[in-house]
Amino acid sequence: MPTSPCLFVSDLHLDAALPAAVSQFIAFLQGPARNAAALYIVGDLFESWVGDDDLDFTRERVCVALRELTSAGVPCFVVRGNRDFLLGDAFARRTNIHLLPDPVLVEFGAVKLCLLHGDLLCTDDHNYQSLRTVVRDPQWQKHFLALDLPTRRALAGAARRGSQAHMDRSKYQIMDVNPAAVITTFRATGTKLMVHGHTHRPATHTHMVDGDAAIRIVLGDWYTQGSCLRVEADGRYELMSLPRS
């Protein structure tokens, strides 16, 4: 049974426009993460990712830091999010990380949990779910990745602006998870612990599933400070805010 905890982070949205977040995450990889049994990045590591050939200075810094972590013997796993769903095999080879499906069951020690980015649970946002189906289609991705890099970057920028406008127009409840979708996911995975990000609303929720209590932990974003979930092999956990110095 592992004695070191597993660490979970999400929604870092790393980008050259957020140098403080980039520096904090790299320091996290060089510090607390080195003592972890494993690190799980639960989507939206980057603000955008339009292909494994899109490596600016900031993205390269992050990739180098991830490679240093995995080279030090700490396994690292990534679930793709709605901003970086095009992370591919070249990125995985460069960093020596493992790309996971969404959702996925994670087991270590006495812990069994359902891990997912969280956007699949936001079923009330019908426009987003329709878009998600399109951009996750392998044929759509093949055609998009065949475009030249400047075009892909321009399209990604337009998509981000459209996403922000959609969020500004939408009601608060629509952007959050649907309770029925949460219960369905608990039942489908047979777990009593769920970890996700996406909503940027860090909290711990208790749901009743067929008469039993199930825990859903929501990770926070890294825009103004870090957010990390620490899970021990015996099932103890702590959702932590990481102040930015």
Kinemage of the C-alpha trace (Angstrom):
@kinemage 1
@onewidth
@group {chain A} dominant
@subgroup {mainchain}
@vectorlist {calphas} color= white
{ca met a 1} P 0.000 0.000 0.000
{ca pro a 2} L 1.462 3.435 -0.943
{ca thr a 3} L 2.461 5.578 2.027
{ca ser a 4} L 2.721 8.874 0.145
{ca pro a 5} L -0.475 10.723 -0.822
{ca cys a 6} L -1.796 11.181 -4.320
{ca leu a 7} L -2.267 14.803 -5.392
{ca phe a 8} L -5.007 16.136 -7.682
{ca val a 9} L -5.082 19.524 -9.428
{ca ser a 10} L -7.284 20.989 -12.145
{ca asp a 11} L -8.045 24.108 -14.160
{ca leu a 12} L -4.608 25.670 -14.098
{ca his a 13} L -5.249 27.382 -17.453
{ca leu a 14} L -1.530 28.016 -17.857
{ca asp a 15} L -0.698 30.665 -20.399
{ca ala a 16} L 1.896 33.374 -21.054
{ca ala a 17} L -0.711 35.899 -19.878
{ca leu a 18} L -0.650 34.346 -16.377
{ca pro a 19} L 3.060 34.168 -15.486
{ca ala a 20} L 2.389 33.993 -11.726
{ca ala a 21} L 0.269 30.857 -12.147
{ca val a 22} L 2.920 29.267 -14.361
{ca ser a 23} L 5.651 29.982 -11.823
{ca gln a 24} L 3.538 28.691 -8.931
{ca phe a 25} L 2.749 25.447 -10.723
{ca ile a 26} L 6.377 24.838 -11.664
{ca ala a 27} L 7.357 25.457 -8.034
{ca phe a 28} L 4.632 22.996 -7.023
{ca leu a 29} L 6.095 20.371 -9.376
{ca gln a 30} L 9.560 20.962 -7.972
{ca gly a 31} L 8.341 20.945 -4.370
{ca pro a 32} L 5.236 19.212 -2.903
{ca ala a 33} L 4.636 17.026 -5.963
{ca arg a 34} L 8.049 15.375 -5.566
{ca asn a 35} L 6.795 13.669 -2.394
{ca ala a 36} L 3.565 12.364 -3.944
{ca ala a 37} L 2.765 8.784 -4.862
{ca ala a 38} L 1.271 10.215 -8.065
{ca leu a 39} L 0.034 13.501 -9.514
{ca tyr a 40} L -3.285 13.697 -11.353
{ca ile a 41} L -4.029 16.753 -13.510
{ca val a 42} L -7.772 16.765 -14.062
{ca gly a 43} L -8.139 18.876 -17.194
{ca asp a 44} L -7.376 22.377 -18.444
{ca leu a 45} L -3.693 22.265 -17.642
{ca phe a 46} L -3.329 24.882 -20.383
{ca glu a 47} L -5.571 27.770 -21.353
{ca ser a 48} L -5.505 26.396 -24.866
{ca trp a 49} L -3.778 23.592 -26.778
{ca val a 50} L -4.209 23.514 -30.538
{ca gly a 51} L -1.831 20.639 -31.176
{ca asp a 52} L 1.356 19.069 -29.879
{ca asp a 53} L 3.366 21.263 -32.263
{ca asp a 54} L 2.179 24.461 -30.533
{ca leu a 55} L 5.068 24.933 -28.125
{ca asp a 56} L 5.736 28.508 -27.117
{ca phe a 57} L 8.182 29.368 -24.336
{ca thr a 58} L 5.570 29.058 -21.577
{ca arg a 59} L 4.247 25.683 -22.699
{ca glu a 60} L 7.783 24.395 -23.095
{ca arg a 61} L 8.661 25.478 -19.518
{ca val a 62} L 5.678 23.530 -18.207
{ca cys a 63} L 6.512 20.456 -20.291
{ca val a 64} L 10.126 20.483 -19.072
{ca ala a 65} L 8.964 20.729 -15.436
{ca leu a 66} L 6.546 17.827 -15.934
{ca arg a 67} L 9.322 15.731 -17.481
{ca glu a 68} L 11.579 16.500 -14.532
{ca leu a 69} L 8.831 15.332 -12.166
{ca thr a 70} L 8.255 12.044 -13.970
{ca ser a 71} L 12.006 11.517 -14.358
{ca ala a 72} L 12.263 11.840 -10.573
{ca gly a 73} L 9.988 8.808 -10.284
{ca val a 74} L 6.598 10.436 -9.669
{ca pro a 75} L 3.917 9.098 -12.052
{ca cys a 76} L 1.814 11.840 -13.607
{ca phe a 77} L -1.622 11.347 -15.175
{ca val a 78} L -3.658 13.828 -17.212
{ca val a 79} L -7.368 13.908 -18.003
{ca arg a 80} L -8.021 16.229 -20.918
{ca gly a 81} L -10.274 19.211 -20.265
{ca asn a 82} L -12.395 21.454 -22.444
{ca arg a 83} L -9.430 23.748 -23.156
{ca asp a 84} L -6.727 21.141 -23.790
{ca phe a 85} L -8.658 18.211 -25.258
{ca leu a 86} L -6.116 18.051 -28.127
{ca leu a 87} L -3.253 16.964 -25.885
{ca gly a 88} L -1.820 14.023 -27.783
{ca asp a 89} L 0.781 11.292 -27.936
{ca ala a 90} L 3.684 13.635 -28.705
{ca phe a 91} L 2.924 15.637 -25.556
{ca ala a 92} L 2.697 12.407 -23.554
{ca arg a 93} L 6.068 11.218 -24.858
{ca arg a 94} L 7.721 14.582 -24.260
{ca thr a 95} L 6.595 14.740 -20.630
{ca asn a 96} L 6.363 10.986 -19.904
{ca ile a 97} L 2.845 11.480 -18.571
{ca his a 98} L -0.094 9.116 -19.026
{ca leu a 99} L -3.225 10.409 -20.771
{ca leu a 100} L -6.414 9.049 -19.191
{ca pro a 101} L -9.959 8.688 -20.503
{ca asp a 102} L -12.734 10.850 -19.103
{ca pro a 103} L -14.201 9.578 -16.809
{ca val a 104} L -11.798 7.029 -15.342
{ca leu a 105} L -11.655 4.879 -12.217
{ca val a 106} L -8.592 5.423 -10.033
{ca glu a 107} L -7.593 2.950 -7.329
{ca phe a 108} L -4.717 3.100 -4.858
{ca gly a 109} L -4.487 1.686 -1.350
{ca ala a 110} L -7.998 1.540 0.069
{ca val a 111} L -9.194 4.309 -2.260
{ca lys a 112} L -11.443 3.860 -5.281
{ca leu a 113} L -12.657 7.046 -6.928
{ca cys a 114} L -14.211 8.319 -10.133
{ca leu a 115} L -12.066 10.988 -11.766
{ca leu a 116} L -13.329 13.282 -14.507
{ca his a 117} L -12.823 16.823 -15.723
{ca gly a 118} L -16.425 17.669 -14.860
{ca asp a 119} L -17.856 19.161 -18.038
{ca leu a 120} L -19.752 15.950 -18.776
{ca leu a 121} L -21.780 16.598 -15.625
{ca cys a 122} L -22.959 20.036 -16.794
{ca thr a 123} L -25.822 18.591 -18.826
{ca asp a 124} L -28.081 21.649 -18.450
{ca asp a 125} L -25.704 23.589 -20.715
{ca his a 126} L -27.078 22.118 -23.944
{ca asn a 127} L -25.115 24.402 -26.272
{ca tyr a 128} L -21.836 23.426 -24.670
{ca gln a 129} L -22.646 19.710 -24.728
{ca ser a 130} L -23.425 19.899 -28.451
{ca leu a 131} L -20.113 21.642 -29.088
{ca arg a 132} L -18.265 19.119 -26.949
{ca thr a 133} L -19.629 16.264 -29.041
{ca val a 134} L -18.358 17.928 -32.213
{ca val a 135} L -14.824 18.780 -31.067
{ca arg a 136} L -14.261 15.385 -29.433
{ca asp a 137} L -15.030 13.612 -32.702
{ca pro a 138} L -11.802 12.048 -34.109
{ca gln a 139} L -12.603 13.177 -37.662
{ca trp a 140} L -13.157 16.776 -36.567
{ca gln a 141} L -9.860 16.702 -34.687
{ca lys a 142} L -8.040 15.225 -37.686
{ca his a 143} L -9.278 18.017 -39.956
{ca phe a 144} L -8.509 20.711 -37.366
{ca leu a 145} L -4.973 19.471 -36.738
{ca ala a 146} L -4.331 19.469 -40.498
{ca leu a 147} L -4.706 23.260 -40.532
{ca asp a 148} L -1.592 25.408 -40.248
{ca leu a 149} L -0.624 26.567 -36.768
{ca pro a 150} L -1.554 30.278 -37.143
{ca thr a 151} L -5.034 29.312 -38.310
{ca arg a 152} L -5.501 26.914 -35.403
{ca arg a 153} L -4.366 29.602 -32.961
{ca ala a 154} L -6.763 32.135 -34.459
{ca leu a 155} L -9.677 29.711 -34.282
{ca ala a 156} L -8.844 28.850 -30.669
{ca gly a 157} L -8.800 32.533 -29.760
{ca ala a 158} L -12.201 33.039 -31.357
{ca ala a 159} L -13.525 29.980 -29.523
{ca arg a 160} L -12.317 31.339 -26.174
{ca arg a 161} L -14.015 34.667 -26.811
{ca gly a 162} L -17.202 32.857 -27.766
{ca ser a 163} L -16.986 30.698 -24.646
{ca gln a 164} L -16.626 33.773 -22.429
{ca ala a 165} L -19.622 35.423 -24.074
{ca his a 166} L -21.637 32.222 -23.569
{ca met a 167} L -20.728 32.132 -19.874
{ca asp a 168} L -21.634 35.795 -19.461
{ca arg a 169} L -25.088 35.124 -20.949
{ca ser a 170} L -25.799 31.879 -19.097
{ca lys a 171} L -27.404 31.491 -15.704
{ca tyr a 172} L -25.234 30.413 -12.798
{ca gln a 173} L -27.088 27.107 -12.371
{ca ile a 174} L -26.658 26.099 -16.015
{ca met a 175} L -22.888 26.325 -15.700
{ca asp a 176} L -22.822 23.980 -12.692
{ca val a 177} L -23.226 20.211 -12.577
{ca asn a 178} L -26.620 18.575 -12.911
{ca pro a 179} L -27.478 16.611 -9.723
{ca ala a 180} L -29.079 13.765 -11.671
{ca ala a 181} L -25.955 13.455 -13.840
{ca val a 182} L -23.855 13.194 -10.693
{ca ile a 183} L -26.021 10.393 -9.286
{ca thr a 184} L -26.001 8.560 -12.621
{ca thr a 185} L -22.207 8.718 -12.727
{ca phe a 186} L -21.877 7.423 -9.177
{ca arg a 187} L -24.147 4.492 -10.033
{ca ala a 188} L -22.397 3.726 -13.330
{ca thr a 189} L -18.936 3.664 -11.728
{ca gly a 190} L -19.923 1.956 -8.473
{ca thr a 191} L -17.885 4.446 -6.467
{ca lys a 192} L -18.637 6.551 -3.425
{ca leu a 193} L -15.970 9.181 -4.137
{ca met a 194} L -15.818 11.510 -7.137
{ca val a 195} L -13.200 14.158 -7.964
{ca his a 196} L -13.589 16.749 -10.712
{ca gly a 197} L -12.848 20.305 -11.715
{ca his a 198} L -14.233 22.477 -14.532
{ca thr a 199} L -16.714 24.576 -12.541
{ca his a 200} L -14.027 26.479 -10.590
{ca arg a 201} L -16.124 26.117 -7.422
{ca pro a 202} L -13.936 24.247 -4.910
{ca ala a 203} L -16.032 22.444 -2.319
{ca thr a 204} L -16.932 19.052 -0.877
{ca his a 205} L -20.497 17.817 -1.455
{ca thr a 206} L -22.381 14.845 -0.017
{ca his a 207} L -24.915 13.049 -2.219
{ca met a 208} L -27.254 10.236 -1.260
{ca val a 209} L -27.018 7.402 -3.791
{ca asp a 210} L -29.466 4.544 -3.222
{ca gly a 211} L -29.421 5.215 0.520
{ca asp a 212} L -25.649 5.555 0.858
{ca ala a 213} L -23.612 8.718 1.235
{ca ala a 214} L -21.253 9.543 -1.645
{ca ile a 215} L -18.691 12.347 -1.629
{ca arg a 216} L -18.026 14.680 -4.559
{ca ile a 217} L -14.926 16.881 -4.317
{ca val a 218} L -14.611 19.846 -6.673
{ca leu a 219} L -11.143 21.222 -7.354
{ca gly a 220} L -10.500 24.946 -7.680
{ca asp a 221} L -8.757 26.886 -10.442
{ca trp a 222} L -5.293 28.481 -10.316
{ca tyr a 223} L -6.109 31.998 -11.514
{ca thr a 224} L -5.356 33.791 -8.234
{ca gln a 225} L -4.043 30.940 -6.057
{ca gly a 226} L -3.377 27.238 -6.269
{ca ser a 227} L -5.840 24.470 -5.426
{ca cys a 228} L -4.875 20.905 -4.601
{ca leu a 229} L -6.561 17.789 -3.252
{ca arg a 230} L -4.416 15.482 -1.137
{ca val a 231} L -5.724 11.922 -0.779
{ca glu a 232} L -4.057 9.404 1.521
{ca ala a 233} L -4.029 5.686 0.759
{ca asp a 234} L -6.311 5.044 3.741
{ca gly a 235} L -8.984 7.360 2.336
{ca arg a 236} L -8.300 10.517 4.323
{ca tyr a 237} L -8.324 13.639 2.170
{ca glu a 238} L -7.782 17.386 2.351
{ca leu a 239} L -8.821 20.009 -0.202
{ca met a 240} L -6.248 22.754 0.102
{ca ser a 241} L -5.884 26.329 -1.134
{ca leu a 242} L -2.303 27.240 -2.008
{ca pro a 243} L -1.769 30.984 -1.455
{ca arg a 244} L 0.381 32.731 -4.029
{ca ser a 245} L 3.341 34.604 -2.559
